[in-house]
Each structure stands twice: as structure tokens, then as C-alpha cells.
């Protein structure tokens, strides 16, 4: 699978970067973590193959299973603030929308936040030590206490608001990060593909995100990239390696394009 650094992330830590490298911090969920190689490494390889920044690309992968952009925003403070970074990438969309329906339903909350913090210890002991209760965990945990009606009009709007507010904050945060090679640090986010036919209830949210992305300069909608769903997806959101390569190619081309607008190197 690959080596994890001392902080538990896959690949090199940000402090390993050299002074003459273009430094990228990549944040995603399982779709940024999985793969052989993973999506960030594929992006690095594509950029190098196209002689981007003289093939001196360093990418640190902060993707973790089931994490969402609200958590990635906190991770910027924890792991990035004191380092020089040229480009910060958020890759996601699933964990911030459909992913909120499966466990903790509150927009922006981590997948299992309510279970860890709000469920009584006796209930967790049963779930974690009994095969029977483990299979029944979704029936015995109390998700109803938060008065969240998943896929209601109000819930949908709160999900949309949280998605864009989190990206807005991440973009603002990026402005205080010191770059390594460039004049200033750039923030780019990518709204990922997923198998919409299997999650049709998300369509109102999906359409709203696609529409608003048109007026959000740091958000690229690549959700329509994959068309051969049955051949590319292994489930509703994860893709095979061939599709992962296509996603990396598209992201890399958009990165290159964003830096072709004008010279951004330090004097």
C-alpha cells in the first residue's frame, strides 16, 4: 500500500520538501488515499511528465478515509500553517454530500462524530464487542436526536451552504500561507465524479453545486468526467485505476492551465 509518515498520512510529510520544489498539499477522503499509485502521486507524475515547474514537484498527501472538507480545513491549521506551500488542493464532494446521510447527518460533521462523542459507553461496548450488536449498530444508535431530516429541502440547502462556506474559508486561509516558489499560495478544489444513478436522491444538491461552481473561481466541477460508469466505478464513488488516471490527468491539466495565466514565480 505504501509507507505512512509519523503523522499517519500516506507518503512524505510536508517538512521533507526542498527549497527548490513546487510544494502541493493534497486533501481528500478515501478517493485521495486509495490507489496504486494514489491520485496525488498520479498528479505528480503527470506534472513531471509535462515538465511543470522543471519537474521539481513535491506533493504531500493528507487524504484519510471518510474525511470531509470541514476536517481538511482544520488540518490546514494543524499541519500546514507553519510551512511553505505553493498549492493547496481539496478533492471531494461525496463525503460532503451523500456521505452525510449514512451516519452523522449534521452537515459538516465527521462521519462518526456523534458515535464517538454522544453515544453512551455501554452501547459502544455492546457494538464493539458483540457480532450481533455490531450488525445492528445502525438500529440502536440514536441518530434522530439531532432533528436532521436527510434530503429535506432545509437539509439539502444546509449541505450546499456548508460545502461552499468551507471552500470559501479554505481559500481565505490559503492567503496567509507562505509559498515556497511562487509569489503567493493558490487554492484549488475539485468536485469529484460519482455514480449518480445509484444515489438519485442527491440530485438537487448535485445540480446546485454544479451551477454554483460556475461562479466559484477556485472550484472545478469534474463530476461529468467519467461516462462509462459500470466499467469505471467499483461502488458509488470509488473508481478503478484506469479511471483514477483520467481524473489525475484532468486535474493536472487544470493545474497547469491555472499557472499559465501569468508568471507567478517569486522574483
DAQUISUL-V820961 format. One record per residue. N is the residue number from 1. BURIAL is + if it has 16 or more other C-alpha atoms within 10 Angstrom, else -. D_FIRST is the distance of its C-alpha to the first C-alpha in whole Angstrom. Layout:
BEGIN
N;BURIAL;D_FIRST  N;BURIAL;D_FIRST
END
This chain:
BEGIN
1;-;0  2;-;4  3;-;7  4;-;9  5;-;13  6;-;16  7;-;16  8;-;13  9;+;12  10;+;9  11;+;10  12;+;14  13;+;17  14;+;20  15;-;22  16;-;20  17;+;22  18;-;25  19;-;28  20;-;28  21;+;25  22;+;25  23;+;23  24;+;21  25;+;20  26;+;18  27;+;18  28;+;17  29;+;16  30;+;13  31;+;14  32;+;13  33;+;10  34;+;8  35;+;8  36;-;7  37;-;8  38;+;9  39;+;13  40;+;14  41;+;13  42;+;15  43;+;18  44;+;18  45;+;18  46;+;20  47;+;22  48;+;22  49;-;23  50;-;26  51;-;27  52;+;27  53;+;28  54;-;28  55;+;25  56;-;24  57;+;21  58;+;19  59;+;17  60;+;16  61;+;14  62;+;15  63;+;14  64;+;14  65;-;14  66;+;18  67;+;19  68;+;22  69;+;24  70;+;26  71;+;23  72;+;22  73;+;26  74;-;26  75;-;23  76;+;25  77;-;27  78;-;25  79;+;23  80;+;24  81;-;28  82;-;29  83;-;27  84;+;28  85;+;26  86;+;27  87;+;25  88;+;24  89;+;22  90;+;22  91;+;20  92;+;21  93;+;24  94;+;23  95;+;22  96;+;26  97;+;28  98;+;27  99;+;24  100;+;27  101;+;29  102;-;27  103;+;27  104;+;29  105;+;31  106;+;32  107;+;31  108;+;29  109;+;28  110;+;25  111;+;24  112;-;25  113;-;27  114;+;30  115;+;29  116;-;28  117;-;31  118;-;34  119;-;33  120;-;35  121;-;34  122;-;35  123;-;34  124;+;30  125;-;31  126;-;32  127;+;29  128;-;27  129;-;28  130;-;30  131;-;28  132;-;32  133;+;31  134;+;28  135;-;28  136;-;31  137;+;30  138;-;30  139;-;34  140;-;35  141;+;33  142;-;36  143;+;34  144;-;38  145;-;39  146;-;38  147;-;40  148;+;37  149;-;38  150;+;35  151;+;36  152;-;40  153;-;41  154;-;41  155;+;37  156;+;36  157;+;38  158;-;36  159;+;33  160;+;34  161;-;36  162;+;33  163;+;30  164;+;33  165;-;34  166;+;30  167;+;30  168;+;33  169;-;32  170;+;29  171;+;31  172;-;34  173;+;32  174;+;30  175;-;34  176;-;34  177;+;31  178;+;32  179;+;30  180;+;29  181;+;31  182;+;32  183;-;35  184;+;34  185;+;30  186;+;30  187;+;28  188;+;27  189;+;25  190;+;24  191;+;25  192;+;23  193;+;23  194;+;23  195;+;25  196;-;29  197;-;31  198;-;29  199;-;29  200;-;33  201;-;34  202;+;32  203;-;34  204;-;37  205;+;34  206;+;32  207;-;35  208;-;36  209;+;33  210;+;33  211;-;37  212;-;37  213;+;34  214;-;36  215;-;38  216;-;35  217;-;35  218;+;31  219;+;30  220;+;29  221;+;29  222;+;26  223;+;27  224;-;29  225;-;26  226;+;25  227;-;28  228;-;27  229;+;25  230;-;25  231;-;23  232;+;21  233;+;20  234;-;18  235;-;20  236;+;22  237;+;20  238;+;16  239;+;17  240;-;15  241;+;14  242;-;17  243;+;19  244;+;16  245;+;17  246;+;21  247;+;20  248;+;19  249;+;22  250;+;24  251;+;23  252;+;23  253;-;26  254;-;28  255;+;26  256;-;28  257;-;31  258;-;31  259;-;32  260;-;34  261;-;37  262;-;38  263;-;37  264;-;35  265;-;35  266;-;37  267;-;40
END
